[in-house]
Amino acid sequence: MSSSLCMSQSLLRSFLIIIRRNCSGIVVSSSNPSSNYYYDHPFHPRSFVIYQRRNQGDGICRRITAASFSGYNTTAASINCNSTSTSNGNSGDGDDGPRTSGGGGREFLIMSDEKLLSQCEMDFFRVRGPGGQHRNKRESAVRLKHLPTGISGQASEDRSQHKNRASALARLRTKLALKVRNTVNLDAYSPPQELLQILPKKSTIRGSDIGSQIGPNNPKFSLGMQALIDLIFAVEGSIADAAKKLGLSTGALSRLILSDDSLRMVVNEYRESKGMKPLK
Amino acid sequence: MRLGLARRSLSMFPPILTRAYSVQPISRTSISPPPASLKPQTPLFLRPPTHSATISDLLKWQKWAKTLASSVGSHFTHLDDGPDTTLLHRELNWLLQDALENPKLPLSHVGTNEVVKLRAEMEDLYVLWKQRIEERRPFQYVVGCEHWRDLVLSVEEGVLIPRPETELIVDLVGGLVKENEELREGLWADLGTGSGALAIGIARILGPFGSVIATDLSPVAVAVASYNVQRYNLQDKIEIKLGSWFEPLKNVKGQFVGLVSNPPYIPSNHIRGLQAEVAKHEPRLALDGGSNGMDDLLHLCHGASSMLKRGGFFAFETNGEKQCKFLVDYMQKECDGSFCDVDIVSDFAGNKRFVTGFSGP
């Protein structure tokens, strides 16, 4: 329920966040501190992207990079993408660390939790003060802001900051799937494995080796959902055209889209922006 | 709104509200299992659901409790930086979660005449919430547990409630042991373990041969820490010893690959001004660090070099920047090269919080 609430925010604006595979890769450079003790400089100039801090006004939020908090190596991530976000930066220049480059929005979803966290800035909703033994307050809400895209996920329902962080990360993954688009080559289209996995068995292009259908409660669903939305955007919202590419009837694809609230909302908002009727 | 609570006295709820402090002199230094005289209390969420109430009674309680919490407004916050209504409402939900046999049950979807199973009597829930608001009893003592990292630790009066800041020490150790087999498979110490939080957090990330000795001066803390250790089935990995700081560790001097501690560090004259939950209810023994708050931290510094193997790691929590800088300066100037790579690490709120380093040049 809460994830669908989160994503109602600025969905249309988010469609502008499009990552094109061919025109911008992902550059990940990492700083390798000489010692294995790497907490001494969580904001090592080489180890982190330049980003703008939002003006916080009352200053009640403090934030650090998720990576330095969670004990993961502070892997520098400098990711260039076409984004409405103000938070992407570039610190990789001149860095002699290792680099890899690869795809686009899909890259974020297949990342391990550790890696994805290392690209996030983490806010804690805590009041300023001495903290530690002085205080007894259970303000454990966590907000993760994914710096390359500016998309964030948050959670506050649990007592433990640890669990809230995990929930926030899961929500962030869903939102990334919903908001970050990969371009699709329609002429040579063949659905990726993760999309086939969320299709119903009656799909004519779904091989028997794909296994049982993955539903919205499975963490792997977001990856398939992202690929499905990519396809629907590529065919400009036509469910009939998308269904053909997936070996499904128009009705079967509609039912799949309607089975998940957030998926339905994204597809319908897009269809409305194209002057088409929403799916019901 | 009082609902006939006047007749209830605290003694009507013995499991949580009173404890027999029949503390006997303890002659042994290693306590496992804890002595019968100090039986730790079972947290609310682990008690058997032997009580029941109708949904309508439960909703009546919830409404009363919410109103009581709303009457607080931001009064406590202005008074001593205590909890406000928003936080108290959240705590009320958590109390209900712990009290219900089935916390996921949506109360609004159940008929008001239906009966649900509870882990405490309905009347006790009234008493507990009154204690929370009127006596400022810490929420964690009310429910008998604290969620810390991925653990749920039993806590009770006499034991410091572990703080979220302290979680970072486990992450620091985690980063080190991942890379270093000697640290991963070696002997660690958690000094002044309290609920056992650090010892348990660290024991869970060590390798199969790694182990932890945790010490505490307080018999209540030793009993609660032992209970928590057993709940996480770590009794083969963690040994709890009663005694002051290094005193119970004399026979293992120089054998530790790591020392961690969250010692008392609040200056004595600051204790009175702390929020009531802390000042009135948490053990002074775990908070008061002497006139400038540094008494125990300095004691730890002095002992650390002789306890640690060469290359061993230490991490101490402090009151903030001032104490961190003082300690780092002290270690560099006075400890005659016993430590290297001494550093200050900030907590998640950006306060300089921990002093860390390694033994030996």
Interface residues (C-beta under 8 A of the other chain):
Chain A: S35 N36 Y37 Y38 Y39 D40 P42 R62 I64 F69 S70 G71 Y72 N73 M122 F124 R126 V127 R128 G129 P130 G131 G132 Q133 H134 R135 N136 K137 R138 E139 S140 D158 R159 S160 Q161 H162 K163
Chain B: D81 P83 L87 R90 E91 W94 P138 F139 Q140 H147 W148 R149 D150 L160 I161 R163 P164 E165 T166 E167 L168 V170 D171 L172 G174 G175 L176 E179 N180 N262 P264 Y265 I266 L274 Q275 E277 V278 E282 A286 L287 E317 T318 N319 G320 D341 D343 V345 S346 D347 F348 A349 G350 N351 R353 T356
